[in-house]
């Protein structure tokens, strides 16, 4: 959003991430998901390490999720719990995503998937 609105990009970032270092930390927390997207294309029967990482994909995503939750709680403590619609919606989406990761049979079946034949 901040990149799309040239004139107000800094203000949008200030609303979403009042502490700029948290933005960079949040970007780093997205790396496990990007890594798993790359691993998706590398799965073959003869790549045992890649397949072992793939089977632990749900755990990797849950660890990144918990780190994101901790970051959001930290941001709330910096603001002394002051209400903000952007933070409330972000927290709601985060809780929904966590429930999906934990309860979804699709996620469980995806990471239990067998490697591709080649």
Legacy VTK file of the C-alpha trace (Angstrom):
# vtk DataFile Version 3.0
C-alpha trace
ASCII
DATASET POLYDATA
POINTS 118 float
0.000 0.000 0.000
2.733 2.409 0.927
4.513 1.861 -2.376
1.369 2.420 -4.420
0.563 5.775 -2.870
3.622 7.876 -3.655
2.602 11.054 -1.889
1.335 9.413 1.292
3.565 6.331 1.484
5.412 7.465 4.592
2.156 8.234 6.395
0.710 4.809 5.531
3.858 3.121 6.843
3.671 5.219 10.003
0.116 3.967 10.635
0.976 0.313 10.062
4.450 0.308 11.619
5.048 3.137 14.083
8.510 1.727 14.815
10.323 1.409 11.477
12.507 -1.492 12.676
9.357 -3.577 13.105
8.706 -3.218 9.371
12.056 -4.780 8.547
11.513 -7.496 11.144
8.084 -8.264 9.635
9.653 -8.526 6.183
12.211 -11.008 7.517
9.387 -13.030 9.091
7.956 -13.548 5.601
11.108 -15.355 4.477
10.036 -18.803 5.782
6.905 -18.669 3.606
8.991 -17.606 0.596
11.439 -20.401 1.342
8.617 -22.952 1.437
7.319 -21.655 -1.894
10.771 -22.288 -3.366
10.937 -25.754 -1.745
7.621 -26.634 -3.417
9.284 -26.698 -6.807
12.358 -28.564 -5.567
10.591 -31.641 -4.177
11.651 -34.864 -5.891
12.075 -38.410 -4.627
15.861 -38.194 -4.595
16.067 -34.952 -2.539
15.730 -36.186 1.015
16.722 -32.930 2.753
14.221 -30.868 0.755
11.474 -33.412 1.436
12.270 -33.421 5.158
12.032 -29.612 5.212
8.734 -29.791 3.331
7.236 -32.192 5.854
8.138 -29.693 8.609
6.593 -26.820 6.647
3.573 -26.472 8.919
5.847 -26.200 11.961
7.987 -23.620 10.177
4.919 -21.550 9.310
3.573 -21.837 12.870
6.911 -20.629 14.259
6.806 -17.603 11.935
3.171 -17.041 12.953
4.029 -17.067 16.662
6.856 -14.615 16.037
4.434 -12.333 14.197
1.985 -12.550 17.099
4.762 -11.600 19.501
5.659 -8.625 17.301
2.044 -7.456 17.268
1.787 -7.720 21.055
5.024 -5.759 21.330
3.598 -3.032 19.091
0.490 -2.865 21.278
2.609 -2.455 24.392
4.530 0.378 22.734
1.224 2.195 22.240
0.005 1.329 25.759
-2.933 -0.581 24.276
-4.358 2.423 22.399
-7.052 1.347 19.929
-6.394 1.630 16.215
-8.528 0.193 13.426
-5.507 -0.857 11.396
-4.017 -2.787 14.312
-7.375 -4.312 15.249
-7.983 -5.573 11.710
-4.410 -6.860 11.457
-4.784 -8.689 14.758
-8.124 -10.170 13.668
-6.625 -11.439 10.398
-3.645 -12.837 12.302
-5.895 -14.769 14.694
-7.926 -16.111 11.758
-4.751 -17.218 9.970
-3.522 -18.991 13.096
-6.781 -20.888 13.437
-6.584 -21.848 9.777
-2.985 -23.083 10.085
-3.808 -25.150 13.154
-7.173 -26.624 12.150
-7.061 -26.921 8.362
-6.950 -30.393 6.885
-5.789 -28.851 3.625
-2.636 -27.470 5.281
-2.004 -30.804 7.021
-2.467 -32.736 3.753
-0.307 -30.303 1.800
2.703 -30.797 4.033
2.150 -34.557 4.296
2.277 -34.723 0.505
4.606 -37.161 -1.194
7.454 -35.829 -3.375
6.951 -35.498 -7.102
8.265 -38.204 -9.406
10.903 -37.249 -11.963
LINES 1 119
118 0 1 2 3 4 5 6 7 8 9 10 11 12 13 14 15 16 17 18 19 20 21 22 23 24 25 26 27 28 29 30 31 32 33 34 35 36 37 38 39 40 41 42 43 44 45 46 47 48 49 50 51 52 53 54 55 56 57 58 59 60 61 62 63 64 65 66 67 68 69 70 71 72 73 74 75 76 77 78 79 80 81 82 83 84 85 86 87 88 89 90 91 92 93 94 95 96 97 98 99 100 101 102 103 104 105 106 107 108 109 110 111 112 113 114 115 116 117
